[in-house]
């Protein structure tokens, strides 16, 4: 896993090295758009200055657990483990850890229009606990289910509809639009299940690295600033409108954010964020579960689910979380952000692992092209005779 | 008669060529180039303004008529701007007695106290003005900070510089003093 993460970082750095010469003519011009910055965990939030690239690498670590149904945490052993009969399950998750390395590139074609592409490499580890008969037959309490691979590719455009000032706007409104493309996988399989016959069967939904569908994304972003405060809101909908090759689709996801940032030093910005997610359930099982009986007791579709993870209804819900972090600019054109997220409310559809906490470290570099105002300085105004 | 006209034309051309090759002219042009200062294609009058300075006095562009002016736009939140403020002060100390004025216009929308604080911190003794409504900034088509205009003693725009500079460098002093001379 470490090797693959390093490979991702290496690829990102090669990109950086290719484009670093572009920035050599930087002459120390403030584009004054820092007041339009946003927390970096908002997809499509911050965009580069006009005619500049922004390369971003982010490492995220998230822990989920214990199980929750609705707003109530569950006692795994007492409430869920038992025969696979639809109410209790042969195997249940205890904790999940997700490591995600994200790389993105963005370019602003005009003052108002930018495009960006984001790709991730994800590694999932989920600790599973067996019921008593399986513990006896396998001789172990459980196992750690794993999956890793490339996730879906997101391509986004951001168009600024309104600004109250061209240089240093205090109010801006933008629309986001794009697609999530199915570069991830939907048929990841068990490889280390101690139960006979389970390896080679399909992993549960959350362990897959992709959606299998081309999904439209639309959103709106409002940004304001009153020196030294920056604040705003963002709402994005990723719709899942048709079934993938396994005959199912994820529930649509609505994400919303309210953020507040304060510049405490010319190089340091503190940030606070209230984030919300509404996510629907999966519409049905994959073909390999629905027809072939994988993930069901007895290997038949009529058998109960072996784990709540195989039930498409046990996904989604409404979550609220708070993120605190800081952005730091060690040298011009380079920014790092460290952020921690903790949930404050989770109302989940059926038994599923709730979010515990998330840590994220992000680094980005802005690379002016020859057309950028920061490359040679802004063109002198012809209105004044230049 | 025909020969006389041709002779006049030859003499005038020679004079122009010799004039353009004069070391001082070449040096001034080189100084502008070295500083990355854009010269105007058509010389126009600098847009007039009347703004409050950090002492609370109203200051007009007209007040500086007869002096060469380095007119700088900056903001307290602009890191690159702060980097060049000390060199502007040194330039002012070196050339103010020779008819060169340095004027800085802060475009901070609020927190005028912070503008005052920076002026004090950097020991700025040249006029520091405040444009909270951004009106002057817009008349000067400022699209990034810092931006600096060079204005001659007759109030005409002579140069444009986008981005931070070391304003007390020999090239800068050469460029500013050249504005006082008739080229």
Boltz contact constraints between the chains, C-beta under 6 A:
constraints:
  - contact:
      token1: [A, 27]
      token2: [B, 163]
      max_distance: 6.0
  - contact:
      token1: [A, 28]
      token2: [B, 80]
      max_distance: 6.0
  - contact:
      token1: [A, 28]
      token2: [B, 163]
      max_distance: 6.0
  - contact:
      token1: [A, 28]
      token2: [B, 164]
      max_distance: 6.0
  - contact:
      token1: [A, 29]
      token2: [B, 144]
      max_distance: 6.0
  - contact:
      token1: [A, 29]
      token2: [B, 162]
      max_distance: 6.0
  - contact:
      token1: [A, 29]
      token2: [B, 163]
      max_distance: 6.0
  - contact:
      token1: [A, 30]
      token2: [B, 78]
      max_distance: 6.0
  - contact:
      token1: [A, 30]
      token2: [B, 80]
      max_distance: 6.0
  - contact:
      token1: [A, 30]
      token2: [B, 145]
      max_distance: 6.0
  - contact:
      token1: [A, 31]
      token2: [B, 144]
      max_distance: 6.0
  - contact:
      token1: [A, 32]
      token2: [B, 145]
      max_distance: 6.0
  - contact:
      token1: [A, 167]
      token2: [B, 143]
      max_distance: 6.0
  - contact:
      token1: [A, 266]
      token2: [B, 79]
      max_distance: 6.0
  - contact:
      token1: [A, 373]
      token2: [B, 144]
      max_distance: 6.0
  - contact:
      token1: [A, 377]
      token2: [B, 162]
      max_distance: 6.0
  - contact:
      token1: [A, 377]
      token2: [B, 163]
      max_distance: 6.0
  - contact:
      token1: [A, 378]
      token2: [B, 143]
      max_distance: 6.0
  - contact:
      token1: [A, 378]
      token2: [B, 144]
      max_distance: 6.0
  - contact:
      token1: [A, 378]
      token2: [B, 162]
      max_distance: 6.0
  - contact:
      token1: [A, 380]
      token2: [B, 38]
      max_distance: 6.0
  - contact:
      token1: [A, 380]
      token2: [B, 160]
      max_distance: 6.0
  - contact:
      token1: [A, 381]
      token2: [B, 141]
      max_distance: 6.0
  - contact:
      token1: [A, 383]
      token2: [B, 141]
      max_distance: 6.0
  - contact:
      token1: [A, 384]
      token2: [B, 44]
      max_distance: 6.0
  - contact:
      token1: [A, 384]
      token2: [B, 157]
      max_distance: 6.0
  - contact:
      token1: [A, 385]
      token2: [B, 40]
      max_distance: 6.0
  - contact:
      token1: [A, 385]
      token2: [B, 42]
      max_distance: 6.0
  - contact:
      token1: [A, 385]
      token2: [B, 43]
      max_distance: 6.0
  - contact:
      token1: [A, 385]
      token2: [B, 44]
      max_distance: 6.0
  - contact:
      token1: [A, 386]
      token2: [B, 38]
      max_distance: 6.0
  - contact:
      token1: [A, 386]
      token2: [B, 40]
      max_distance: 6.0
  - contact:
      token1: [A, 386]
      token2: [B, 160]
      max_distance: 6.0
